[in-house]
Amino acid sequence: MRASRLLVVGLALFAVAGAWWAGAPRGAGPGPRPVVRGKVPGVVIVCLDTLRADATEGPEGAAALPSLHAFARGATRFPGALAACSWTGPSVATLLTGLVPWNHGIFEVTSGTRLAASVPTLATVLREAGWSTAAVTGGGWLSEGCGLPPGFDQYDADFDDLAPAASVARWQARRPLDRPFLLFLHSYAPHDPYGDKRAGAEGRCDPATTAAGQATAARFAAPKDDADPASLAAYLETYYGLPCERHGFERALGGARLAAIQQAARGAIDGAWRALPDGEGLVARLRARYHGPGLAYVETRLRATLEALAALPPETVVVVCSDHGEAFGEHGPLYHGRFLHPELVRALLVVRAPGWPAGEVAGTVGLVDVVPTLLEVCGVPSGGRAFDGSSFAALARGASRDDRPV
């Protein structure tokens, strides 16, 4: 009798196992991998797009960005940090892959530019180790179609449209609290137009400033107007330096006309601005807008972001960086993306990690080194993957203390 019962139980278990196998998705594998908890509860990367490293330095930088300097006083600072490129796509891809552009594949500014699915990111490696991964970006080159989302459990592209606290709260509500985490936050706050970029969309612009932008647009009624030096100068100041005027300018033009004007202005951006009426004054005003209202807007967004992150465990690794800088004629060109001058490839890099001393680390490191560094700090193996960068964790731990502001 007992043998019969055991046979019945065995057959029942076999039937249950068979039913499960039949219903299991093919290729599902053996199930979730054990979580590699490593040495820290999580990692946050805050990337400020187009923030010049030298704009954060010295007394003027401290006055313009007090929240950054308060954070940096308790962190490790890398004043010799370099970006891999001078525009967002390849530079952020390098930051998140540990590969140089010709190895991760993003280097051309085209509508089809995206990271290949075969290229692993920091999020890929950490997710394979059982970590939860999330990104909230400012869109644009880091929108849903950029190729980065597959490495992330959550991927939103509305960070600049929401209050930072709302983005962080949404992430907190979604993430599993029993697993270590990666959170990548990216903002275009320093990017042109320099200042409060949400004012136009939120109806906070003075009607007179919007009308001024529309008046500038009226100067480009026909294609022949695109070569007029005075109109090009007005366009550069409106489009790059004045958010509310730019709002009116863009509303008054169709996409095709705007693209044509941008192309017509390329020579001036690449250095021919000197031939424009009051070219020196134009560039001085753009520089003042970047360092004045532009950095004030960055400070507002960064302060709110750091405050929203303050509730995370104190051992959380926090990286604050930029992806590239901005040019104001120091070597000829304005803007960014086409040249590799120092003002364009110097990057802000400040890291707060357990056991790392506060102070400056002399020498050169790159954004390409961030992934291998973070994996070492987290105690997570790379899974046999090779990187173009190398960890600077040992260099950081040996940094001499320096209480000077960044």
Contacts in CASP RR format, 6 or more apart in sequence:
PFRMAT RR
TARGET T0000
AUTHOR 0000-0000-0000
METHOD contacts of the structure
MODEL  1
MRASRLLVVGLALFAVAGAWWAGAPRGAGPGPRPVVRGKVPGVVIVCLDT
LRADATEGPEGAAALPSLHAFARGATRFPGALAACSWTGPSVATLLTGLV
PWNHGIFEVTSGTRLAASVPTLATVLREAGWSTAAVTGGGWLSEGCGLPP
GFDQYDADFDDLAPAASVARWQARRPLDRPFLLFLHSYAPHDPYGDKRAG
AEGRCDPATTAAGQATAARFAAPKDDADPASLAAYLETYYGLPCERHGFE
RALGGARLAAIQQAARGAIDGAWRALPDGEGLVARLRARYHGPGLAYVET
RLRATLEALAALPPETVVVVCSDHGEAFGEHGPLYHGRFLHPELVRALLV
VRAPGWPAGEVAGTVGLVDVVPTLLEVCGVPSGGRAFDGSSFAALARGAS
RDDRPV
32 130 0 8 1.000
33 128 0 8 1.000
33 129 0 8 1.000
33 130 0 8 1.000
34 130 0 8 1.000
35 129 0 8 1.000
35 130 0 8 1.000
35 131 0 8 1.000
35 179 0 8 1.000
35 180 0 8 1.000
36 129 0 8 1.000
36 130 0 8 1.000
36 131 0 8 1.000
36 180 0 8 1.000
36 379 0 8 1.000
36 380 0 8 1.000
36 381 0 8 1.000
37 180 0 8 1.000
38 180 0 8 1.000
38 378 0 8 1.000
38 379 0 8 1.000
38 380 0 8 1.000
39 354 0 8 1.000
39 377 0 8 1.000
39 378 0 8 1.000
39 379 0 8 1.000
40 180 0 8 1.000
40 315 0 8 1.000
40 316 0 8 1.000
40 317 0 8 1.000
40 353 0 8 1.000
40 354 0 8 1.000
40 377 0 8 1.000
40 378 0 8 1.000
41 180 0 8 1.000
41 181 0 8 1.000
41 312 0 8 1.000
41 313 0 8 1.000
41 315 0 8 1.000
41 316 0 8 1.000
42 131 0 8 1.000
42 180 0 8 1.000
42 181 0 8 1.000
42 182 0 8 1.000
42 183 0 8 1.000
42 312 0 8 1.000
42 313 0 8 1.000
42 315 0 8 1.000
42 316 0 8 1.000
42 317 0 8 1.000
42 378 0 8 1.000
43 126 0 8 1.000
43 181 0 8 1.000
43 182 0 8 1.000
43 183 0 8 1.000
43 316 0 8 1.000
43 317 0 8 1.000
43 318 0 8 1.000
43 319 0 8 1.000
43 374 0 8 1.000
43 377 0 8 1.000
43 378 0 8 1.000
44 182 0 8 1.000
44 183 0 8 1.000
44 184 0 8 1.000
44 185 0 8 1.000
44 309 0 8 1.000
44 312 0 8 1.000
44 316 0 8 1.000
44 317 0 8 1.000
44 318 0 8 1.000
44 319 0 8 1.000
45 95 0 8 1.000
45 182 0 8 1.000
45 183 0 8 1.000
45 184 0 8 1.000
45 185 0 8 1.000
45 319 0 8 1.000
45 321 0 8 1.000
45 370 0 8 1.000
46 185 0 8 1.000
46 186 0 8 1.000
46 187 0 8 1.000
46 302 0 8 1.000
46 305 0 8 1.000
46 306 0 8 1.000
46 318 0 8 1.000
46 319 0 8 1.000
46 320 0 8 1.000
46 321 0 8 1.000
47 92 0 8 1.000
47 95 0 8 1.000
47 184 0 8 1.000
47 185 0 8 1.000
47 186 0 8 1.000
47 187 0 8 1.000
47 321 0 8 1.000
47 322 0 8 1.000
47 323 0 8 1.000
48 187 0 8 1.000
48 189 0 8 1.000
48 190 0 8 1.000
48 298 0 8 1.000
48 302 0 8 1.000
48 320 0 8 1.000
48 321 0 8 1.000
48 322 0 8 1.000
48 323 0 8 1.000
48 348 0 8 1.000
49 88 0 8 1.000
49 138 0 8 1.000
49 186 0 8 1.000
49 187 0 8 1.000
49 188 0 8 1.000
49 189 0 8 1.000
49 190 0 8 1.000
49 191 0 8 1.000
49 322 0 8 1.000
49 323 0 8 1.000
49 324 0 8 1.000
50 88 0 8 1.000
50 188 0 8 1.000
50 190 0 8 1.000
50 191 0 8 1.000
50 192 0 8 1.000
50 322 0 8 1.000
50 323 0 8 1.000
50 324 0 8 1.000
50 325 0 8 1.000
50 326 0 8 1.000
50 336 0 8 1.000
51 190 0 8 1.000
51 298 0 8 1.000
51 322 0 8 1.000
51 325 0 8 1.000
51 348 0 8 1.000
52 190 0 8 1.000
52 290 0 8 1.000
52 322 0 8 1.000
52 325 0 8 1.000
52 326 0 8 1.000
52 343 0 8 1.000
52 346 0 8 1.000
53 79 0 8 1.000
53 80 0 8 1.000
53 81 0 8 1.000
53 322 0 8 1.000
53 325 0 8 1.000
53 346 0 8 1.000
53 347 0 8 1.000
53 348 0 8 1.000
54 343 0 8 1.000
54 346 0 8 1.000
55 61 0 8 1.000
55 64 0 8 1.000
55 65 0 8 1.000
55 290 0 8 1.000
55 291 0 8 1.000
55 295 0 8 1.000
56 65 0 8 1.000
56 68 0 8 1.000
56 69 0 8 1.000
56 348 0 8 1.000
56 406 0 8 1.000
57 79 0 8 1.000
57 405 0 8 1.000
57 406 0 8 1.000
58 405 0 8 1.000
58 406 0 8 1.000
59 405 0 8 1.000
60 291 0 8 1.000
61 69 0 8 1.000
61 295 0 8 1.000
61 405 0 8 1.000
62 69 0 8 1.000
62 405 0 8 1.000
64 291 0 8 1.000
64 292 0 8 1.000
64 295 0 8 1.000
64 296 0 8 1.000
64 299 0 8 1.000
65 295 0 8 1.000
65 298 0 8 1.000
65 299 0 8 1.000
65 302 0 8 1.000
66 299 0 8 1.000
66 303 0 8 1.000
67 299 0 8 1.000
67 302 0 8 1.000
67 303 0 8 1.000
67 306 0 8 1.000
68 299 0 8 1.000
68 302 0 8 1.000
68 320 0 8 1.000
68 350 0 8 1.000
68 406 0 8 1.000
69 405 0 8 1.000
69 406 0 8 1.000
71 306 0 8 1.000
71 318 0 8 1.000
71 320 0 8 1.000
71 350 0 8 1.000
71 352 0 8 1.000
72 320 0 8 1.000
72 350 0 8 1.000
72 405 0 8 1.000
72 406 0 8 1.000
73 358 0 8 1.000
73 403 0 8 1.000
73 405 0 8 1.000
74 352 0 8 1.000
74 358 0 8 1.000
74 359 0 8 1.000
75 318 0 8 1.000
75 320 0 8 1.000
75 350 0 8 1.000
75 351 0 8 1.000
75 352 0 8 1.000
75 356 0 8 1.000
75 358 0 8 1.000
75 359 0 8 1.000
76 350 0 8 1.000
76 351 0 8 1.000
76 352 0 8 1.000
76 353 0 8 1.000
76 356 0 8 1.000
76 357 0 8 1.000
76 358 0 8 1.000
76 359 0 8 1.000
76 360 0 8 1.000
76 361 0 8 1.000
76 396 0 8 1.000
76 399 0 8 1.000
77 349 0 8 1.000
77 350 0 8 1.000
77 359 0 8 1.000
77 360 0 8 1.000
77 361 0 8 1.000
77 406 0 8 1.000
78 349 0 8 1.000
78 350 0 8 1.000
78 351 0 8 1.000
78 360 0 8 1.000
78 361 0 8 1.000
78 363 0 8 1.000
78 365 0 8 1.000
78 366 0 8 1.000
78 392 0 8 1.000
79 360 0 8 1.000
79 362 0 8 1.000
79 406 0 8 1.000
80 346 0 8 1.000
80 349 0 8 1.000
80 362 0 8 1.000
80 363 0 8 1.000
80 364 0 8 1.000
80 365 0 8 1.000
81 321 0 8 1.000
81 346 0 8 1.000
81 347 0 8 1.000
81 348 0 8 1.000
81 349 0 8 1.000
81 364 0 8 1.000
81 365 0 8 1.000
81 366 0 8 1.000
81 367 0 8 1.000
82 345 0 8 1.000
82 346 0 8 1.000
82 347 0 8 1.000
82 364 0 8 1.000
82 365 0 8 1.000
82 366 0 8 1.000
82 367 0 8 1.000
83 91 0 8 1.000
83 94 0 8 1.000
83 322 0 8 1.000
83 323 0 8 1.000
83 324 0 8 1.000
83 325 0 8 1.000
83 344 0 8 1.000
83 345 0 8 1.000
83 346 0 8 1.000
83 347 0 8 1.000
83 366 0 8 1.000
83 367 0 8 1.000
84 90 0 8 1.000
84 91 0 8 1.000
84 94 0 8 1.000
84 100 0 8 1.000
84 101 0 8 1.000
84 366 0 8 1.000
84 367 0 8 1.000
84 368 0 8 1.000
85 91 0 8 1.000
85 94 0 8 1.000
85 101 0 8 1.000
85 107 0 8 1.000
85 324 0 8 1.000
85 337 0 8 1.000
85 340 0 8 1.000
85 345 0 8 1.000
86 324 0 8 1.000
86 325 0 8 1.000
86 336 0 8 1.000
86 337 0 8 1.000
86 338 0 8 1.000
86 339 0 8 1.000
86 340 0 8 1.000
86 341 0 8 1.000
86 344 0 8 1.000
86 345 0 8 1.000
87 109 0 8 1.000
87 141 0 8 1.000
87 324 0 8 1.000
87 336 0 8 1.000
87 337 0 8 1.000
88 140 0 8 1.000
88 141 0 8 1.000
88 142 0 8 1.000
88 323 0 8 1.000
88 324 0 8 1.000
89 106 0 8 1.000
89 113 0 8 1.000
89 141 0 8 1.000
89 142 0 8 1.000
89 146 0 8 1.000
89 323 0 8 1.000
90 101 0 8 1.000
90 104 0 8 1.000
90 105 0 8 1.000
90 106 0 8 1.000
90 107 0 8 1.000
91 323 0 8 1.000
91 324 0 8 1.000
91 347 0 8 1.000
91 367 0 8 1.000
92 141 0 8 1.000
92 142 0 8 1.000
92 148 0 8 1.000
92 186 0 8 1.000
92 323 0 8 1.000
93 99 0 8 1.000
93 101 0 8 1.000
93 104 0 8 1.000
93 105 0 8 1.000
93 106 0 8 1.000
93 115 0 8 1.000
93 119 0 8 1.000
93 148 0 8 1.000
94 100 0 8 1.000
94 101 0 8 1.000
94 104 0 8 1.000
94 367 0 8 1.000
94 368 0 8 1.000
95 321 0 8 1.000
95 323 0 8 1.000
95 367 0 8 1.000
95 368 0 8 1.000
95 370 0 8 1.000
95 371 0 8 1.000
96 121 0 8 1.000
96 122 0 8 1.000
96 123 0 8 1.000
96 148 0 8 1.000
96 184 0 8 1.000
96 371 0 8 1.000
97 104 0 8 1.000
97 115 0 8 1.000
97 119 0 8 1.000
97 120 0 8 1.000
97 121 0 8 1.000
97 122 0 8 1.000
97 371 0 8 1.000
97 387 0 8 1.000
98 104 0 8 1.000
98 122 0 8 1.000
98 368 0 8 1.000
98 369 0 8 1.000
98 370 0 8 1.000
98 371 0 8 1.000
98 372 0 8 1.000
98 387 0 8 1.000
98 388 0 8 1.000
98 389 0 8 1.000
99 119 0 8 1.000
99 368 0 8 1.000
99 387 0 8 1.000
99 388 0 8 1.000
100 368 0 8 1.000
100 388 0 8 1.000
101 107 0 8 1.000
103 388 0 8 1.000
104 115 0 8 1.000
104 116 0 8 1.000
104 119 0 8 1.000
105 115 0 8 1.000
105 116 0 8 1.000
105 119 0 8 1.000
106 113 0 8 1.000
106 114 0 8 1.000
106 115 0 8 1.000
109 337 0 8 1.000
113 141 0 8 1.000
113 146 0 8 1.000
114 145 0 8 1.000
114 146 0 8 1.000
114 147 0 8 1.000
115 121 0 8 1.000
115 146 0 8 1.000
115 147 0 8 1.000
115 148 0 8 1.000
116 147 0 8 1.000
117 147 0 8 1.000
117 150 0 8 1.000
120 385 0 8 1.000
121 148 0 8 1.000
121 151 0 8 1.000
121 371 0 8 1.000
122 182 0 8 1.000
122 370 0 8 1.000
122 371 0 8 1.000
122 374 0 8 1.000
122 375 0 8 1.000
123 133 0 8 1.000
123 135 0 8 1.000
123 148 0 8 1.000
123 151 0 8 1.000
123 152 0 8 1.000
123 182 0 8 1.000
123 184 0 8 1.000
124 150 0 8 1.000
124 151 0 8 1.000
125 371 0 8 1.000
125 375 0 8 1.000
125 380 0 8 1.000
125 382 0 8 1.000
125 383 0 8 1.000
125 385 0 8 1.000
126 133 0 8 1.000
126 180 0 8 1.000
126 182 0 8 1.000
126 378 0 8 1.000
126 380 0 8 1.000
127 133 0 8 1.000
127 151 0 8 1.000
127 152 0 8 1.000
127 153 0 8 1.000
128 383 0 8 1.000
129 380 0 8 1.000
129 381 0 8 1.000
130 179 0 8 1.000
130 180 0 8 1.000
131 179 0 8 1.000
131 180 0 8 1.000
131 181 0 8 1.000
131 182 0 8 1.000
131 380 0 8 1.000
132 153 0 8 1.000
132 175 0 8 1.000
132 176 0 8 1.000
132 179 0 8 1.000
132 180 0 8 1.000
132 181 0 8 1.000
132 182 0 8 1.000
133 151 0 8 1.000
133 152 0 8 1.000
133 153 0 8 1.000
133 154 0 8 1.000
133 181 0 8 1.000
133 182 0 8 1.000
134 152 0 8 1.000
134 153 0 8 1.000
134 154 0 8 1.000
134 155 0 8 1.000
134 171 0 8 1.000
134 174 0 8 1.000
134 175 0 8 1.000
134 181 0 8 1.000
134 182 0 8 1.000
134 183 0 8 1.000
134 184 0 8 1.000
135 142 0 8 1.000
135 148 0 8 1.000
135 149 0 8 1.000
135 152 0 8 1.000
135 154 0 8 1.000
135 155 0 8 1.000
135 156 0 8 1.000
135 183 0 8 1.000
135 184 0 8 1.000
135 185 0 8 1.000
135 186 0 8 1.000
136 156 0 8 1.000
136 157 0 8 1.000
136 158 0 8 1.000
136 159 0 8 1.000
136 167 0 8 1.000
136 170 0 8 1.000
136 171 0 8 1.000
136 183 0 8 1.000
136 184 0 8 1.000
136 185 0 8 1.000
136 186 0 8 1.000
137 143 0 8 1.000
137 148 0 8 1.000
137 155 0 8 1.000
137 156 0 8 1.000
137 157 0 8 1.000
137 159 0 8 1.000
137 184 0 8 1.000
137 185 0 8 1.000
137 186 0 8 1.000
138 157 0 8 1.000
138 158 0 8 1.000
138 159 0 8 1.000
138 160 0 8 1.000
138 161 0 8 1.000
138 186 0 8 1.000
138 187 0 8 1.000
138 188 0 8 1.000
139 157 0 8 1.000
139 158 0 8 1.000
139 159 0 8 1.000
139 160 0 8 1.000
139 186 0 8 1.000
139 188 0 8 1.000
140 146 0 8 1.000
140 157 0 8 1.000
140 188 0 8 1.000
142 148 0 8 1.000
142 157 0 8 1.000
142 186 0 8 1.000
143 157 0 8 1.000
144 155 0 8 1.000
144 157 0 8 1.000
148 155 0 8 1.000
149 155 0 8 1.000
152 184 0 8 1.000
153 175 0 8 1.000
154 171 0 8 1.000
154 174 0 8 1.000
154 175 0 8 1.000
156 167 0 8 1.000
156 170 0 8 1.000
158 167 0 8 1.000
159 167 0 8 1.000
159 185 0 8 1.000
159 186 0 8 1.000
159 187 0 8 1.000
160 187 0 8 1.000
160 188 0 8 1.000
160 189 0 8 1.000
160 197 0 8 1.000
160 198 0 8 1.000
160 301 0 8 1.000
161 198 0 8 1.000
163 304 0 8 1.000
164 185 0 8 1.000
164 301 0 8 1.000
164 304 0 8 1.000
164 305 0 8 1.000
164 307 0 8 1.000
164 308 0 8 1.000
165 304 0 8 1.000
165 307 0 8 1.000
165 308 0 8 1.000
167 185 0 8 1.000
167 308 0 8 1.000
168 183 0 8 1.000
168 305 0 8 1.000
168 308 0 8 1.000
168 309 0 8 1.000
169 308 0 8 1.000
171 183 0 8 1.000
175 181 0 8 1.000
180 378 0 8 1.000
185 305 0 8 1.000
187 301 0 8 1.000
187 305 0 8 1.000
188 197 0 8 1.000
189 197 0 8 1.000
189 294 0 8 1.000
189 297 0 8 1.000
189 298 0 8 1.000
189 301 0 8 1.000
189 302 0 8 1.000
190 290 0 8 1.000
190 294 0 8 1.000
190 295 0 8 1.000
190 298 0 8 1.000
190 322 0 8 1.000
190 326 0 8 1.000
191 197 0 8 1.000
192 239 0 8 1.000
192 240 0 8 1.000
192 241 0 8 1.000
192 326 0 8 1.000
192 335 0 8 1.000
193 239 0 8 1.000
193 240 0 8 1.000
193 241 0 8 1.000
193 242 0 8 1.000
193 243 0 8 1.000
193 246 0 8 1.000
194 240 0 8 1.000
194 241 0 8 1.000
194 243 0 8 1.000
194 286 0 8 1.000
194 289 0 8 1.000
194 290 0 8 1.000
194 292 0 8 1.000
194 293 0 8 1.000
194 294 0 8 1.000
194 297 0 8 1.000
195 241 0 8 1.000
195 243 0 8 1.000
195 289 0 8 1.000
195 293 0 8 1.000
195 294 0 8 1.000
195 296 0 8 1.000
195 297 0 8 1.000
196 204 0 8 1.000
196 243 0 8 1.000
196 293 0 8 1.000
196 297 0 8 1.000
197 243 0 8 1.000
197 297 0 8 1.000
198 204 0 8 1.000
199 205 0 8 1.000
199 243 0 8 1.000
199 244 0 8 1.000
199 247 0 8 1.000
200 210 0 8 1.000
200 243 0 8 1.000
200 244 0 8 1.000
200 247 0 8 1.000
201 247 0 8 1.000
205 243 0 8 1.000
205 244 0 8 1.000
205 247 0 8 1.000
206 244 0 8 1.000
209 242 0 8 1.000
209 244 0 8 1.000
209 245 0 8 1.000
210 244 0 8 1.000
210 245 0 8 1.000
210 247 0 8 1.000
210 248 0 8 1.000
210 251 0 8 1.000
211 248 0 8 1.000
212 238 0 8 1.000
212 242 0 8 1.000
212 245 0 8 1.000
213 238 0 8 1.000
213 242 0 8 1.000
213 245 0 8 1.000
213 246 0 8 1.000
213 247 0 8 1.000
213 248 0 8 1.000
213 249 0 8 1.000
213 252 0 8 1.000
214 248 0 8 1.000
214 249 0 8 1.000
214 251 0 8 1.000
214 252 0 8 1.000
216 231 0 8 1.000
216 234 0 8 1.000
216 235 0 8 1.000
216 238 0 8 1.000
216 245 0 8 1.000
216 249 0 8 1.000
217 248 0 8 1.000
217 249 0 8 1.000
217 252 0 8 1.000
217 253 0 8 1.000
218 252 0 8 1.000
219 225 0 8 1.000
219 228 0 8 1.000
219 231 0 8 1.000
219 234 0 8 1.000
219 235 0 8 1.000
220 226 0 8 1.000
220 231 0 8 1.000
220 235 0 8 1.000
220 253 0 8 1.000
220 257 0 8 1.000
220 261 0 8 1.000
223 260 0 8 1.000
225 231 0 8 1.000
226 232 0 8 1.000
226 260 0 8 1.000
226 261 0 8 1.000
226 264 0 8 1.000
227 264 0 8 1.000
229 275 0 8 1.000
229 276 0 8 1.000
229 277 0 8 1.000
230 276 0 8 1.000
230 277 0 8 1.000
232 264 0 8 1.000
232 265 0 8 1.000
232 268 0 8 1.000
232 276 0 8 1.000
233 268 0 8 1.000
233 273 0 8 1.000
233 276 0 8 1.000
233 277 0 8 1.000
233 278 0 8 1.000
233 279 0 8 1.000
233 282 0 8 1.000
235 249 0 8 1.000
235 261 0 8 1.000
235 265 0 8 1.000
236 265 0 8 1.000
236 268 0 8 1.000
236 269 0 8 1.000
236 273 0 8 1.000
236 276 0 8 1.000
236 282 0 8 1.000
236 286 0 8 1.000
236 334 0 8 1.000
237 282 0 8 1.000
237 285 0 8 1.000
237 286 0 8 1.000
238 245 0 8 1.000
238 246 0 8 1.000
238 249 0 8 1.000
239 246 0 8 1.000
239 249 0 8 1.000
240 246 0 8 1.000
240 286 0 8 1.000
240 289 0 8 1.000
240 334 0 8 1.000
240 335 0 8 1.000
241 285 0 8 1.000
241 286 0 8 1.000
241 289 0 8 1.000
241 290 0 8 1.000
242 289 0 8 1.000
250 258 0 8 1.000
253 261 0 8 1.000
268 275 0 8 1.000
268 276 0 8 1.000
268 334 0 8 1.000
269 333 0 8 1.000
269 334 0 8 1.000
269 335 0 8 1.000
270 332 0 8 1.000
270 333 0 8 1.000
270 338 0 8 1.000
271 329 0 8 1.000
271 332 0 8 1.000
271 333 0 8 1.000
271 334 0 8 1.000
273 279 0 8 1.000
273 282 0 8 1.000
273 283 0 8 1.000
273 329 0 8 1.000
273 334 0 8 1.000
274 280 0 8 1.000
276 282 0 8 1.000
283 328 0 8 1.000
283 329 0 8 1.000
283 334 0 8 1.000
286 328 0 8 1.000
286 334 0 8 1.000
287 328 0 8 1.000
290 326 0 8 1.000
290 328 0 8 1.000
302 320 0 8 1.000
309 316 0 8 1.000
309 318 0 8 1.000
315 354 0 8 1.000
317 351 0 8 1.000
317 352 0 8 1.000
317 353 0 8 1.000
317 354 0 8 1.000
317 374 0 8 1.000
317 377 0 8 1.000
317 378 0 8 1.000
318 351 0 8 1.000
318 352 0 8 1.000
319 349 0 8 1.000
319 350 0 8 1.000
319 351 0 8 1.000
319 352 0 8 1.000
319 370 0 8 1.000
319 374 0 8 1.000
320 348 0 8 1.000
320 349 0 8 1.000
320 350 0 8 1.000
320 351 0 8 1.000
321 347 0 8 1.000
321 348 0 8 1.000
321 349 0 8 1.000
321 350 0 8 1.000
321 367 0 8 1.000
321 370 0 8 1.000
322 347 0 8 1.000
322 348 0 8 1.000
323 347 0 8 1.000
323 367 0 8 1.000
324 336 0 8 1.000
324 337 0 8 1.000
324 344 0 8 1.000
324 345 0 8 1.000
324 347 0 8 1.000
325 336 0 8 1.000
325 343 0 8 1.000
325 344 0 8 1.000
325 345 0 8 1.000
325 346 0 8 1.000
325 347 0 8 1.000
326 335 0 8 1.000
326 336 0 8 1.000
326 343 0 8 1.000
326 344 0 8 1.000
327 333 0 8 1.000
327 334 0 8 1.000
327 335 0 8 1.000
327 336 0 8 1.000
327 339 0 8 1.000
327 341 0 8 1.000
327 343 0 8 1.000
327 344 0 8 1.000
328 334 0 8 1.000
328 343 0 8 1.000
330 341 0 8 1.000
330 343 0 8 1.000
331 339 0 8 1.000
331 341 0 8 1.000
331 343 0 8 1.000
333 339 0 8 1.000
333 341 0 8 1.000
336 344 0 8 1.000
337 344 0 8 1.000
347 366 0 8 1.000
347 367 0 8 1.000
349 365 0 8 1.000
349 366 0 8 1.000
349 367 0 8 1.000
349 370 0 8 1.000
350 406 0 8 1.000
351 373 0 8 1.000
351 396 0 8 1.000
353 377 0 8 1.000
353 393 0 8 1.000
353 396 0 8 1.000
355 397 0 8 1.000
356 396 0 8 1.000
356 397 0 8 1.000
356 399 0 8 1.000
357 396 0 8 1.000
357 397 0 8 1.000
357 398 0 8 1.000
357 399 0 8 1.000
357 400 0 8 1.000
357 401 0 8 1.000
358 401 0 8 1.000
358 403 0 8 1.000
359 399 0 8 1.000
359 400 0 8 1.000
359 401 0 8 1.000
359 402 0 8 1.000
359 403 0 8 1.000
360 399 0 8 1.000
360 400 0 8 1.000
360 402 0 8 1.000
360 404 0 8 1.000
360 406 0 8 1.000
361 392 0 8 1.000
361 395 0 8 1.000
361 396 0 8 1.000
361 398 0 8 1.000
361 399 0 8 1.000
365 392 0 8 1.000
365 395 0 8 1.000
366 389 0 8 1.000
368 387 0 8 1.000
368 388 0 8 1.000
368 389 0 8 1.000
369 389 0 8 1.000
369 390 0 8 1.000
369 391 0 8 1.000
369 392 0 8 1.000
371 387 0 8 1.000
371 389 0 8 1.000
372 382 0 8 1.000
372 387 0 8 1.000
372 389 0 8 1.000
372 390 0 8 1.000
372 391 0 8 1.000
373 391 0 8 1.000
373 392 0 8 1.000
373 393 0 8 1.000
373 396 0 8 1.000
375 381 0 8 1.000
375 382 0 8 1.000
375 391 0 8 1.000
376 391 0 8 1.000
376 393 0 8 1.000
377 393 0 8 1.000
END
